[in-house]
């Protein structure tokens, strides 16, 4: 158990180290990790409330709050036209807060990309969480615009494709870049925005026909600034590479390491093999081999390849294309563990006991030759009794031992209880022309789960090995939910008739019990979505704060270096720790671990947003010819401007504007995530069944507009007329009491 320092020890540390007084600095100094950081936070808040910290050192501040003067980056207007910014100095746990800019008449016009120094005022319990007043503008980055060019007599204008953009841009003569009317173009802001008239832009790139099916992912690539063109120097380095030989490597070519991937996999970066352990001291145990492409052999530190890979952070996957982290010469060839060809790898031999517990692991740098590249469906079919020509010869010697080893790992998984969310993943199937043929929900086979468990085990082995060898590395961190989010989840659970344990250290087992209670009920999807929303976002860090969702103390990404830069860093750390060569971690790598962690965490989020936007656009395209059709779904989000409904058939989210919900005023309660009718008292909440009519589908933005017909199989009551009334006083008082109760609980938790 981690020893929590005394109050005097903390105060003495802050006094002795005036430049290292954030919670993270203090936690690192005293070796506090995991759940113990919550206890540390309580002590710090108590000391601050009592005035000790303010008296001893005025430089101390709560890391979960922004400083009163902060550097912000303007992100642009929100759906209501308010200007929003993000902090560049956020050190807290969980998502960074949004900041509302309050302009003065004398302030210069600000736009997305502007960096400013601002004075902040906290807005307790609200979103945005802060108001900001401009002190001065630090610098600018020209705003990028992606839109449709409309040619005019003098220049033209750009109609943005972004769902949140409601303002067009003018393009002066000479700034059109030769664009034709109706083309998809990329442009940037030219000159400051004036208070009168439309802002000006100049076209920087012509992207072609926006209605072409394959333009969908191209739009997301350019809109989110994902680099999709490799510099000449990077291509030249990749093209000059030769396959690695056996020198300095263990010969693993006789080991039947097979790859199992999706049928449309673009690369193969992991292979596996298992067999029973013949050690009589480990009866019922297994030996599991996981071999990973040795990307570090080709991508050396400080090369053009390395700089470009770090810049990209990860590969980004779309239904019709992939934007790779590495050029195809590496990602699709030299680093891909193709069937029947020798490939460089870093492999780990893991020993598990009969209960699936990892009891030993050994890493090696080797040369392998996979006997087969299989896909999940054919592997599962072979195990289920219908092998094909490829899997038949491998069934007894390779596939059955893999599943036997997996059976033991399932015991360990059941014991540690990682979070078991049941949220089906949708898959968009395209025709050869790039049009949406169907939207399916992916099947979850034992073959998928088996490979996932092998990869998790290998990632754990890598983290534990490097920790034992005292090597720097990047951990994959997933911290526990905040008390505020847990309170919100607990209220949702109670409103649905379920219970979430409280008054103890939260474990994933507690959340799994809640999910089990809801399984099979009409509230199952609501509870799963609410649980997911209560989670913090995983990130990379050179400090180990554990992985809450997987219920693991040490976790690092080791198994996908072709598509993730974090894994490449872990490979280099293993190379250095084992003395395998000169291509391991460099002093520069180690010095930049913090910056690298932030960089690749940001690029990961960028890719997720681009992939999500692309899916939205494909779904809108798929549903465009069904405008007017009635569909079923469930309420997946509630805001003061309307409700979001997730459609059952496709998983698409559509908006029902607040003005279209009955003919009465609706009061938005952000705490309980509900809308309440002023005249009828009707409550609209997350998870309710909805019957809707599709009123609009806009493929170029991905927007779906819906008309609400029924809730929970009943027509929505109408108000007496276009009401501007307020909710009944009894309802308001009840809501206020609930908010006050939550505020008191949060305050007690923080002390």
N, C-alpha and C positions, 0 to 999 in steps of 0.2 A: 504494500500500500504506500502511495506517495506521501511523504511527510510534509504537511503544510507549515510554512514558516509562521512564527509568531508575529503579532502586530509590531513589536519593537524591531524585529529583524527586517520587516518590510520597510519601516520608516528609516532605519539606518541605511538600507540599500539605496533608497531614493535620495537620501542626503549625500551618500558617497558617489552616486552615479546620476548626476542631474540631467545627463543627456540620454539616459536609457530608462525612462520611467513609464513606458507603456505597459499594459498588462502582459503583452507578449514578451517584453524584455524581462519583466520580473519573473514570469513563469519559466523562462529559459534559465535565468540565473539560479533558481532554486530547484530546477529539474522537475517542474510540475507539468504533468501531461494528462490528457484525456479528461475524465469526469472531474478530476481534482481541480481543474481550472475554474469550475463553477464555484467551488469553495473559496478559491483565491479571489474571484470577482466579488463575492459577498463581503470579504474582509476589506477589500479596497473601497467598496461603496460605503461601508460603515465608517472607515477612517475618514473618508471625504465628508460624509454627513456630519461627523463630529468636529470637523475643522482641523484635524491633525495634519492632513496632507497640505491643505492650503497654508497652514501656518509654517510648516517645515520647508515646503518647496512649491513655489507658485507655478513652476513649470509643469507640474503634474496635471494631467487631464484624463478623463474617462475615455478609454480607447473605443468605447461603443458610442461615443458622441463625436461630432465634428467640432473642431476648434472654432471659436467665434469669428476668426478671420481665416478663410480658406481659399485655396485655388480650385476653381471649378472649370469644367468644360461644358459649354452649351451644347445640348443635344437636339434642340429644336422645339417647336410648339407641340403640345399634346392635342388630344382630340377636341379639347374645348378652347384651343387657341392660346393657352397660357404657355409662357416660355419656361422650359425645364432645363436643368443642368445636372451634371453628375460630379461628385467630389473626386479630386485626384489625390486626396490624402486620407482615404478611408482605411482604417486599421481594424475595424470591428469585425465581429463574427456575423456571418450571414450576408445577405445581399446589401449592397451599398444603398443608402437612402437617396431618394429623389429630392431635388431642391427647386423651389418655385422662385423665379426671378421677378422682383417687383421693380419695374423701371420707373425712373423719374423723367420728367419732361425734358430735362437737359441731358439725359444719358444718350450716348451714341447707339445706333441700331445694332443689335447683336444677332448673330445667326449661328447655326449649327457649326461646330468646330472651333468657335472662339474660346480662348482661354482667358479667364478673368480672375482678378482678386476681388473677393466680396466679403461683406459682413453678414453673418448668419444669425437668424433667430429661430430657435427650436419651436416647432408646432407639435405639442404633445398629443400622441394618439391620432395623428392625422397623416394623410398621404396627399401631397408631398410632406415629408417630415420637417422641412426647414423652409424659411423664407430668406431670400438673399437680396441685399442692396449692393449695387456695383460700387467698388472703390476705384478700380481702373482696369482697363483691358491690357492683358499681358502680351498677347500676340494673336494672330489669326491663321487659320488654315482655310483655304477656299472651300466653300461648301460644294459637294458633288451632287449633281442632279442627274437622275436617269428618267427619261421620259420620251414622249412622242413629239417629233418636230412637226410643226405646222408652218408651212412657208407663207410669207406675207409679201406685200409690195416692197417693204424695206426690211430685209432680214427675216424675222419670223418670231415664233414663240415656242416654248416647250411646255407640254402638259405632263407634269410628273406622274409616274405610275405608282408611287408610294401611296398606300391606303390612307396614311395620315396627312398627306399633303393636299392642301386645298388652294394653293396659290400657284399661278402660272409664272413663267419667266420669259422675258423678252430677249431676243437674240439680235443684236445690231448687225447691219450689213458688214461683211468682212469677217464676221465671227461665226459663220454657219458651217465652216469646214466642208463645204460642198454637199451638205445634207439635203436629201430630197424630202418632199412632203410625205408625211406618214411613216418615216423611218424611226426606228428606235435609236436614240442617241444618248451619249454621256456628255455632260457639260459641267462647268464649274462657275461659281459666282465670279463675276467680273466687276470690281468696284464695290463700294459700300451700298447697303440697302438704304434706299430713301424712304422717307415717311409717306411720300405720295407716289402713286403709280406702282407698276410691277417692277420687281428686281431684275437686274440684267445678268446675263450669263453668256459664256462663249462655249461652243461645242468643241469637245476635245476628241471624241471618238464616235464613229458611226457603226451601229451594231446590226443594221439590217431590218428585215420585216418583223415587227413585234408580234404578229399573229401566227408566225410559224411555230409549230408545236415545240420544237427544240430550242426556241428562244426563252422558254420558261426558266430553265436553270441558268441560262446566260444572264438573264435579268438579275437573279439573286447574286450571282458571282460579282457583277459590277456594282450592284447596289450596296453590298456589304464590304466591298474593297478586298475581295479574296484574290491574291495574286494567281493568275492563270497563264502566265507566260514566263518561261524560264529564260534568264539572261544567257547570252551567247557563251559567257565564260563557264556557266554551270553545265550547259549541254556539252561543251568541249571537255570538261573534266569527266563527266559521266561516260562519254563516248570513248575516252581513252582507257577506261577500266578494262582489266582482264580478269577472268575467273580465278578465284583463290585456289592455291594448290594445297598439298598435304603437309608441307613443311610447317613445323610448329603446332600441328594439330593432331588430335586423337582420331584414328580412323574408325568412323562409325558407319561406314557404308554397308556393312553386313547387318546392321540393326534395322528391322523393318519399321522404320518411322514413317507413318502415313499421315497425309494431310486430309482433314475433313472440313469442308467449307460450304458456303452456299453455292448453288449450281451456277450462279452468275458471278462468282468471285473473280476479282480482277488481279489479285495477288495471293500468294500462299506464304505466310510468314511464320507458321507454327506447324509442328508435326509431333506425333506422340506414339508411344508404344508402352505396353504394360505386360507384366508376367507375375505369377505367384512368387513370393519370396521363399527360397529353399532353405533359409536359415531356420533351424529348429527352434531358435529362441524367439522367432517372430511368426509363430503359427497363425495362419489365416491372413497374414500380411501380404503386401504387394510391393513390387518395384515399378515405379512409373517414370518413364523418360519423357521429357518435353524438350524438343529442340527448336530453337528460334533462329531466324535468318541473322547472320552476322553482318549487320549493316555497318557497324563501326569499322570493319575492315576497309570499306569503300568510302565512307564519309568521315574524313579525318578532320580534327579540330582546325579551325581558322582557315579552311579552304572555302572557295566559292560555293561548293555544294553544302558545306556546313552552315554558312551564313544564310543561304536561301532556305534550308530546311528549318533553321531556328526561326526565321522570319515567318514562314508559313505555319509552323507549330504542329500541324497535323494535316492529313488528307481530308478532303470534304467530299461527301458522297451524295449524288443526286440520282433520281431514277434513270436518267439517260446518260449520265457521264460522271466522271470522277475528276476532281482537281487534286492531283497527287502531291504529296510532300516532296517526293523525289522524282527525277526524270524517269521515263519509262525504261531506259536502259538498265536502271537499277530496280525500280519497283516492279516492273513486269518481267525482268529477265534475271540479272545476276543475283539479286537478293531474294528472288521468289523460289521457294522450295519445290520446283517442278518435278514431276514424276520422271524417274530414270536418269537424272543428270546429277553429277556431283555438285554439292552446294556447301559453302562455308556456313557454319552455325555455331551458336553458343548453346550448349545443352546442359540440362540438369537431371541428375539421377536421384529420384526421391524415394525414400522408404517410408511406407505407412503401415501401421499395425492393423489388426483385425477390426478396429473401431474407426479406421480412417484417419487417425492422428498422424501427422508428420513427425517422424522420429529421427530422420537423418536426411541430409541432402548434400550432393557433391556436384560442383559445376565443372565443365570442361569446354575447351575450345576445340571444335571438331570439324570433320568433313563427312557429310552424310549423303545418301542417295535414296530418295523415297521410292518404294516399290509401287506406290499408287497415290493419285490425287482423287479423292472421293468427295461426294457431296452428301449432305445430311440425310436426304430422303432415301438414297440407295443404301446407306449404312443401316438406317432404321429398318428398311424393308428386309435386309439380309438377316438381321437379328430377329425379326418377326416371322421369318420362315420363307421368304421369297428372295433369295440371293440372285444376282445376275452374273454375267460372265466375268465381271470385274471383281465383285465382292465374294463370289463363291470360293475361290482358292484361298482367300484371306479370312474366311469366317472362323474356322477353328484356331489357326495359329495366331491371329492378330485381333480380330473384332471381338470374339467372345472374352478373351483375357482383358480387353479394354473395358468391357461392360462389367466384368467381375470386379475389377479395381474400382470402377465407378460406384458399384454397390456398397463398397466399404466407405467411400468418401461421402455417400449420402448419410451414413450414420453420423459422421462427424458434423455434417451440415445440420442435421436435425438436433444435435447436441448444442451447437453454438447458436443456432437460430438466427441467421441473417434475416433482414426484412423481406417478407414474402408478399410483395404487391402483385395483384392480379389485374394488370392493365394491358389488354391485347394490343399488339403492334400491327399497324396497318401497312399494307404493301401495295404500291401503285404499279400496275402492270401496263406497259406501253406496247403499242404496235411498232412495226419497223419504221413507220413514218413519224413516230414520236407522239402519237395521240393516245389518250388514256383508253385502254381496252377494258379494264376492270379495276376495282378497288377491293382487295381482299384483306382479311386479317390473318397474319402469319400463324401457322401451326407451331406449337411448342412441342418438339419431340424429345425423347430421352437422349437422342444423339446431340441435340443442342445443349442440353443440360450437362451431359457428360464432358463435352469439350470445355464448357464454361468452368466446371469444377476443376478440371486439369489446369486450366490457365490460372485460376485463382490460387491453386496450390503452388504453382511455379512462381507467381508474383510474391506470395508469402515467403517462399524459400529465398528468393532474391533479396527481399527486404531484410530478412533475419540474418542472412549471410553477411550483407554489407554492414549491418549494425554491429554484428559480432566482430567484424574486421575493422571497425571504427572508420569506415570510409564515408566521405560525403556522398549524398545521393539526393534524389528528389522523391519524396513520398507522395502517394495519392492519399489525400486527406478528405475525410467526410466527418464533420463535427456533428454533435448531437443537436437536436432542435432547441430553439430558444424557449424559455418558460412562457413567453407570450404566445408563441405559435402552438405550444402544447395546450395552453388554456383554450385557445380557439378550437383546436381539434377535440378537446374534451367536451366543449359545449356542443359541437356538432354531433358527437357520438351520443351524448345524453339526449339531445333532441330527437335522435333516431331510435332511442330505446336501448342503447348499448352503454357499456362502462369502460373507461380507461383508467387503469390504476394510477394513483397519485400518492404523494407523500413518501416516495422512495426514489432511488437513483434509477433513471429511465434506462431500460434495456429494450433491444429490438423484440425480445420475447413478449413484452407487454403490448407492443403494437401489433404483433402477430396474433395475440389473443383477441384483440379488438377486430382485426381483419377476419378471424375465424368466426367471431360472433355474427358478423355481417354477411358472411359467405352464403350465397343462395337466396338472400333476401332482396327486397326491392331497393334497399339502401346500400347494396354491395358496392356499386360503382361510386356512389357519393363518398363512402368511407375510404375507399381506395384512393380517390382523387384528393380528398382532404388530407389523408396521411401523406401522400406525395407532396402536397403543397406545404406541409409543416416541416419538410426536410430542408436543411441547408444545402447549398450547392457544393458539390465536390470540387476540389482544386488541387494544385500541385504546390508543394512546399518543401524546402530543405529541412524543416523541423517536423517531427513526427507527432501528430495529434490524434493518430488512430483513424480507423474507418468505421464509423458508427453503423452504416447501413449493412455492411458485411460482417459486423461484429468481430472485427479483427484489430489487434493492437498495432501491428506493423504491416503496411501494405505498400507496394511500389509497382509501377507498371513496367514489366519486363518483356511481355509477350508479343508486342506489335511495333517493332522499331521501323518497319517500312512506312507506317502511317502515323506514328506519334514520336515527336522529338523527345518526350520524357523518357521513353523506353531506350532511346539511343544514349541518353545520359546515364541510365542505369547500366547499360552494356559497357560503357566506358569505365564506369566505376568498378564493375566486375573484372575488367581487363587489368586495371591498375592494382586492384586488391590481390589478384592472383599472379601478377607479374607476367602476363602473357605477351606483352609487346609494348611498343612505343605509341600505340594508338588509343591509349586510355584517357582518363581525365587529365586535363592540363591545369596548371595553376589558374589560367584565365577562366576555364570552365568553372572551377571551384569559386573563384571570386565573383562570378556572375550568376551563381545559383539562385539567389533571390530574384534578380531581374529576369532570369530565364523562366523561373516558376510563374512569375506574374505574366510574362509574355505569352507563354503557351496556355495558361489558364484563360487569357483573353481570347486567343485565337480559337480555342475550343468552343467558347461561348459564341464567337462570331460564326463558326461553322454550324453550330446548332440552330442559330437564328436563320441562316441562309437555307438550311435544309428544311426547316419548318415553313418558311415563306414559300419555298418551291412547292412543297406538298400542298399548301393552301391554294396556290395558283392552279396546280393540276386538278385538284378537287373541284374548284370553281369551273374549270373548263369542262370537266366530266359532267357537272350538273347543269351546265348552261342551257342545254336543250330540254331541261325538265322544269323550267320556270312555270309556276302555277300548280305543280304537283304537291300533294300532301305527304308529309313524312313524319315519322316518329323520332323522338330523341329524349334527352334528359338535360335539365338545366345544369350547365357546367361552370357558369360564371355570372356574377351579378355586379353591376356598376350603377352609378346614379344616372347614366345615360341610357341604360337598357339592360337586357339579359342575353347571355350567350347560351345557345342550345347545341349540344353535341348530337349529331344525327346518328341514329343506330346503324344504318346501312353502311355508311362510308367513314364514320368517325370525324367528319368535317364539323367545324364550329361555325355557326351563323349567328348574326346579331338580330335581335328583336328590339328596335328602338323604343325608348320609354314612351314616346308619343303614341305608339301603336298598341300599347297595353291598356285596353279598356278606355274609358272616358273619364278617368278620375286622376287626382294627384296621387303619386306614389312616393312615400317616404323611404329613403335609402338608409339602412342601418349597416354601417361598415363592419361593426363588431360581429354581428350575427350573420352577415352576408345575406340579408333579406331585403325585399321590398314590401311595403305595407300600404294597401289602398286606404285613402282618406275617407271615402264614403262607405265602402263595403267592409273594411277591416281585413280584407283578404291578404294573406301572407304568401309571398312567392319566395321559395328557398332553393338552395342547391339540391340537386338530385331528383327533383320532381319530374315525373313523366310529362312530356309535352307533345302535343300534336301541332304541327306547324305547316304553313304553306310557303314554299319557296317563291319569293317575290322578285329577287334579283340575284344574278350571279355574274361577277365581273372577272373573267380570267386574268386580265392584265394586272389586276391588283390582288386577286385572290379573295375578294370580299363576297360574302353571302349575306343577303338581307332576307329576313323571315317575317312572317305574320303569324302571331300566336293564335291558335284556334281553341285548344283545350289544355287544361292542366290536371294531371291525375285523373284522366278520363271524364272530366267535367268541364263544361264550357265556362270560360272566365266571366264572372259576373260583371256587368257594366255599371258604371256610376250613373247618377241621375242626370249628368250633363258634363260639359267641359269644366271640371271642378278645379279650383285653386285652393281648396280647403286644406287644412292641416289634419294629420292623423288624430284620432281620438286621444284625449288627454291621458286616459288610463293606459293606452298603449305607449305613449311617450314616456310616462312615468316608469312603466315597467322596463322599457329599454334603458332609461337613464340609470335605474337601480342596478341593472345588469352590468352596464359600463362601469359604474362606480365600484361595484364588487370586484370586477376584473382589475381595475386600477389599484385597489387596495391589495389584492393578491400579488400583483406584479411588484408593487412597492415593497411588500414584505419579503418577497423572494430576493430582491436586489440588496437588501440590507445585510 
